[in-house]
Amino acid sequence: MAVKTLLASIPPSLHSSPAMSSARAHNFLPWTVQNTQDNVVDIAGGEGIVFWNSKGEKYLDFVSQIFNVNLGHGNRRIIEAIKEQADRFSVANPSFMHAGRALLGERLKDVTPGNLSKSFFTNSGSEANEIAFEIARLYTGRQKIFAKYRSYHGTTLSTLTTCGDPRRITLDRGQSGSVRFFGPYCYRCDFKLKFPSCELHCASALEQQIIMEGPETIAAIVLEPFTAAAAGYPAPPGYLKKVREICDKYGIVMIADEVICGFGRTGEWFAINHEPVVPDILTVAKGITSGYVPMGAAIVNETIAEHFEDKLLPIGCTYTGHPLACAAALACLDEYEAGAIENGRKMGDIFSTELNAMKERHSCIGDVRCQGLFACLELVKDQQTRERLVEFNTSPPLVNDFKVECFRRGLYVYMRWNLVLMAPPLIINEAELRDGLSRLDEVFDWLERKVRG
Ligand SMILES: Cc1ncc(COP(=O)(O)O)c(C=O)c1O
């Protein structure tokens, strides 16, 4: 009997409203009240930097789906690698080793900075951070994890209640062990200072807080070298180095969360590479497989790895080092090495120049923060006063209207509060980049008319 193929059993289109209603009746959507999310895209395919819905309407993907499809849609090298591995074998006990997993561990050691040398593979960024927290606790014998107020580290209970993102608030049951601090946010400095005359006061304040908390109780400081969804900004020069010094001084594990900013997103392999700093643990996900198969990893330095040579590592999960994910990741590393990171860096220069020029044309853009192909535009009512166009942690209709206007012009961007975040695939070419930017420019014309009348 012929095997019914998967595609034959999936209805070709969800664009009729009964089909979408039925889809939504049986699927939760994340981060939303279920009956209020409009404009759900029924993605039906993609190629390069474009994806389309089941009506065939195309969109320039200026978010790489959710900051993960670094190498664009439909990448043949990744697809063939997954297929080839599936034909050999698709499943492996997590306590078994296999060739793809062995090679991936070695290659990650080579591309990550300093003495980061041993990976614990997971299914997601949340799990990678969760594992990193546990490893830091086991290694130091301490409990507390420090995280910035403006940070997001995942959706598992420990990562969500540790991070500073307001998404934590509804789930925060006062779990012990999470301490939050004010990090550098130069556009709206919490200490009302200016960089560089502030001499990185925020780092000194962090040290003061550590002393008050009791350094002997603190296992780790976790932070993104480029803060992504929580505020969209790179660390100011010197900040990461100061955090490294503080960690060394008090025996605290430094965890760099590179779930979004890793694998070329900011123009370097990892965003931490912009400073001469090596974290003790570096966590990755998203770009490691360009999103083709779920995967994350916590990559630890030699000293931490050595610690577990004769001590129990009481952590595991069924899909550690999944063969299909390893195959996808190895193909991605090939693509990054073959020029994707270099291209992203070059396109990032154009991106930054053009977005800054856009700020000159549109007074509702208060700040442009761009590193490589990662950009955040902070929208304001007035460039001088910096009053936010949309209040922190609110989502008035204007936010949805902005997204709809982008969609109407075939452009997909991420908007949250008054922040517009963009991260096009690293393989984008100049014509595509300029095309997306000119669509965005039109949306800002629309926004100016809407808010200024
Ligand atoms: C910085 C950062 N860390 C961790 C995560 C969690 O990753 P995942 O959604 O794969 O669990 C995210 C997700 O967006 C993230 O942005």
The ligand as an SDF file (V2000), in Angstrom:
LIG
                    3D

 16 16  0  0  0  0  0  0  0  0999 V2000
   17.8760   36.4940   24.4830 C   0  0  0  0  0  0  0  0  0  0  0  0
   16.9810   35.3020   24.5080 C   0  0  0  0  0  0  0  0  0  0  0  0
   17.2720   34.2880   25.3270 N   0  0  0  0  0  0  0  0  0  0  0  0
   16.5010   33.1870   25.3730 C   0  0  0  0  0  0  0  0  0  0  0  0
   15.3860   33.0770   24.5860 C   0  0  0  0  0  0  0  0  0  0  0  0
   14.5230   31.8420   24.6700 C   0  0  0  0  0  0  0  0  0  0  0  0
   14.7200   31.0720   23.5400 O   0  0  0  0  0  0  0  0  0  0  0  0
   13.5840   30.0190   23.0750 P   0  0  0  0  0  0  0  0  0  0  0  0
   12.3990   30.8110   22.6450 O   0  0  0  0  0  0  0  0  0  0  0  0
   14.2470   29.2500   21.9640 O   0  0  0  0  0  0  0  0  0  0  0  0
   13.2900   29.1610   24.2280 O   0  0  0  0  0  0  0  0  0  0  0  0
   15.0490   34.1020   23.7180 C   0  0  0  0  0  0  0  0  0  0  0  0
   13.8600   33.9900   22.8410 C   0  0  0  0  0  0  0  0  0  0  0  0
   13.5280   34.8510   22.0680 O   0  0  0  0  0  0  0  0  0  0  0  0
   15.8520   35.2670   23.6850 C   0  0  0  0  0  0  0  0  0  0  0  0
   15.5570   36.3090   22.9170 O   0  0  0  0  0  0  0  0  0  0  0  0
  1  2  1  0
  2  3  1  0
  2 15  2  0
  3  4  2  0
  4  5  1  0
  5  6  1  0
  5 12  2  0
  6  7  1  0
  7  8  1  0
  8  9  2  0
  8 10  1  0
  8 11  1  0
 12 13  1  0
 12 15  1  0
 13 14  2  0
 15 16  1  0
M  END
$$$$
